[in-house]
């Protein structure tokens, strides 16, 4: 049985205008503006996640090409 050093813990969170307004500087943000900002943050997160996933795939193929095993 595996004994991982780091465990991935998922939290179900709701990212919306109410969530955004809990951060300093956004408390008085108007509802429509807060919704736009949250949407921009979602788009940014999609881009970042896409790049990270592509990086992992490329890294694995380079390791495989050079016959290196991952630990």
C-alpha atoms as an extended CHARMM CRD file, in Angstrom:
* protein
*
        71  EXT
         1         1  UNK       CA              0.0000000000        0.0000000000        0.0000000000  PROA      1               0.0000000000
         2         2  UNK       CA              1.2470000000        3.4580000000       -0.8830000000  PROA      2               0.0000000000
         3         3  UNK       CA              2.0400000000        5.9920000000        1.8070000000  PROA      3               0.0000000000
         4         4  UNK       CA              2.0470000000        9.3800000000        0.0550000000  PROA      4               0.0000000000
         5         5  UNK       CA              4.0410000000       12.1780000000        1.6160000000  PROA      5               0.0000000000
         6         6  UNK       CA              1.6750000000       14.7990000000        0.2520000000  PROA      6               0.0000000000
         7         7  UNK       CA             -2.0470000000       14.2490000000        0.0280000000  PROA      7               0.0000000000
         8         8  UNK       CA             -4.1640000000       16.1670000000       -2.4350000000  PROA      8               0.0000000000
         9         9  UNK       CA             -7.1030000000       17.6970000000       -0.6410000000  PROA      9               0.0000000000
        10        10  UNK       CA             -9.9240000000       18.9960000000       -2.7880000000  PROA      10              0.0000000000
        11        11  UNK       CA            -12.2160000000       21.6210000000       -1.4570000000  PROA      11              0.0000000000
        12        12  UNK       CA            -15.5020000000       22.4290000000       -3.0530000000  PROA      12              0.0000000000
        13        13  UNK       CA            -15.5360000000       26.1760000000       -3.2840000000  PROA      13              0.0000000000
        14        14  UNK       CA            -17.8160000000       28.6230000000       -4.9610000000  PROA      14              0.0000000000
        15        15  UNK       CA            -15.9550000000       31.3480000000       -6.7930000000  PROA      15              0.0000000000
        16        16  UNK       CA            -18.3750000000       34.1900000000       -7.3690000000  PROA      16              0.0000000000
        17        17  UNK       CA            -18.8080000000       37.8870000000       -6.6520000000  PROA      17              0.0000000000
        18        18  UNK       CA            -19.5650000000       37.2000000000       -2.9810000000  PROA      18              0.0000000000
        19        19  UNK       CA            -16.3050000000       35.2460000000       -2.6370000000  PROA      19              0.0000000000
        20        20  UNK       CA            -14.3420000000       38.0200000000       -4.3870000000  PROA      20              0.0000000000
        21        21  UNK       CA            -15.7080000000       40.6610000000       -2.0140000000  PROA      21              0.0000000000
        22        22  UNK       CA            -14.1300000000       38.8510000000        0.9540000000  PROA      22              0.0000000000
        23        23  UNK       CA            -10.6800000000       40.0520000000       -0.2030000000  PROA      23              0.0000000000
        24        24  UNK       CA             -9.0890000000       43.3730000000        0.7180000000  PROA      24              0.0000000000
        25        25  UNK       CA             -9.7310000000       45.9890000000       -1.9270000000  PROA      25              0.0000000000
        26        26  UNK       CA            -12.8040000000       44.2620000000       -3.3390000000  PROA      26              0.0000000000
        27        27  UNK       CA            -15.2340000000       44.7640000000       -0.4480000000  PROA      27              0.0000000000
        28        28  UNK       CA            -16.9580000000       47.7360000000       -2.0860000000  PROA      28              0.0000000000
        29        29  UNK       CA            -16.7830000000       46.4020000000       -5.6350000000  PROA      29              0.0000000000
        30        30  UNK       CA            -20.0790000000       46.7000000000       -7.5100000000  PROA      30              0.0000000000
        31        31  UNK       CA            -21.8340000000       43.4270000000       -8.3170000000  PROA      31              0.0000000000
        32        32  UNK       CA            -21.4370000000       43.6320000000      -12.1050000000  PROA      32              0.0000000000
        33        33  UNK       CA            -17.7650000000       44.5690000000      -11.8540000000  PROA      33              0.0000000000
        34        34  UNK       CA            -17.1490000000       41.7230000000       -9.3860000000  PROA      34              0.0000000000
        35        35  UNK       CA            -18.7900000000       39.2550000000      -11.7950000000  PROA      35              0.0000000000
        36        36  UNK       CA            -16.5350000000       40.4590000000      -14.6310000000  PROA      36              0.0000000000
        37        37  UNK       CA            -13.4280000000       40.0790000000      -12.4650000000  PROA      37              0.0000000000
        38        38  UNK       CA            -14.4050000000       36.5560000000      -11.3900000000  PROA      38              0.0000000000
        39        39  UNK       CA            -14.9220000000       35.5900000000      -15.0450000000  PROA      39              0.0000000000
        40        40  UNK       CA            -11.4880000000       36.9960000000      -15.9230000000  PROA      40              0.0000000000
        41        41  UNK       CA             -9.9540000000       34.9930000000      -13.0740000000  PROA      41              0.0000000000
        42        42  UNK       CA            -11.6430000000       31.8220000000      -14.3850000000  PROA      42              0.0000000000
        43        43  UNK       CA            -10.2440000000       32.4480000000      -17.8580000000  PROA      43              0.0000000000
        44        44  UNK       CA             -6.7660000000       33.0280000000      -16.4240000000  PROA      44              0.0000000000
        45        45  UNK       CA             -6.9960000000       29.8250000000      -14.3740000000  PROA      45              0.0000000000
        46        46  UNK       CA             -7.9540000000       27.8720000000      -17.5090000000  PROA      46              0.0000000000
        47        47  UNK       CA             -4.9230000000       29.2430000000      -19.3590000000  PROA      47              0.0000000000
        48        48  UNK       CA             -2.5320000000       28.4880000000      -16.4950000000  PROA      48              0.0000000000
        49        49  UNK       CA             -3.8880000000       24.9680000000      -15.9810000000  PROA      49              0.0000000000
        50        50  UNK       CA             -3.6030000000       24.2910000000      -19.7080000000  PROA      50              0.0000000000
        51        51  UNK       CA              0.0500000000       25.3450000000      -19.7350000000  PROA      51              0.0000000000
        52        52  UNK       CA              0.8740000000       23.3030000000      -16.6420000000  PROA      52              0.0000000000
        53        53  UNK       CA             -0.7610000000       20.1890000000      -18.0800000000  PROA      53              0.0000000000
        54        54  UNK       CA              1.0670000000       20.6000000000      -21.4050000000  PROA      54              0.0000000000
        55        55  UNK       CA              4.3320000000       21.0620000000      -19.5010000000  PROA      55              0.0000000000
        56        56  UNK       CA              3.8120000000       17.8170000000      -17.5890000000  PROA      56              0.0000000000
        57        57  UNK       CA              3.1110000000       15.9090000000      -20.8060000000  PROA      57              0.0000000000
        58        58  UNK       CA              6.2320000000       17.3170000000      -22.4980000000  PROA      58              0.0000000000
        59        59  UNK       CA              8.3540000000       16.5960000000      -19.4170000000  PROA      59              0.0000000000
        60        60  UNK       CA              7.2160000000       12.9670000000      -19.3080000000  PROA      60              0.0000000000
        61        61  UNK       CA              7.9230000000       12.4380000000      -23.0000000000  PROA      61              0.0000000000
        62        62  UNK       CA             11.4370000000       13.8910000000      -22.5930000000  PROA      62              0.0000000000
        63        63  UNK       CA             12.0770000000       11.6070000000      -19.6160000000  PROA      63              0.0000000000
        64        64  UNK       CA             10.8110000000        8.6130000000      -21.5650000000  PROA      64              0.0000000000
        65        65  UNK       CA             12.9180000000        9.5350000000      -24.6070000000  PROA      65              0.0000000000
        66        66  UNK       CA             16.0550000000        9.5940000000      -22.4580000000  PROA      66              0.0000000000
        67        67  UNK       CA             15.0570000000        6.4370000000      -20.6000000000  PROA      67              0.0000000000
        68        68  UNK       CA             14.7680000000        8.2210000000      -17.2500000000  PROA      68              0.0000000000
        69        69  UNK       CA             12.3510000000        6.8540000000      -14.6670000000  PROA      69              0.0000000000
        70        70  UNK       CA             10.2720000000        9.1190000000      -12.4600000000  PROA      70              0.0000000000
        71        71  UNK       CA             10.2870000000        8.7150000000       -8.7010000000  PROA      71              0.0000000000
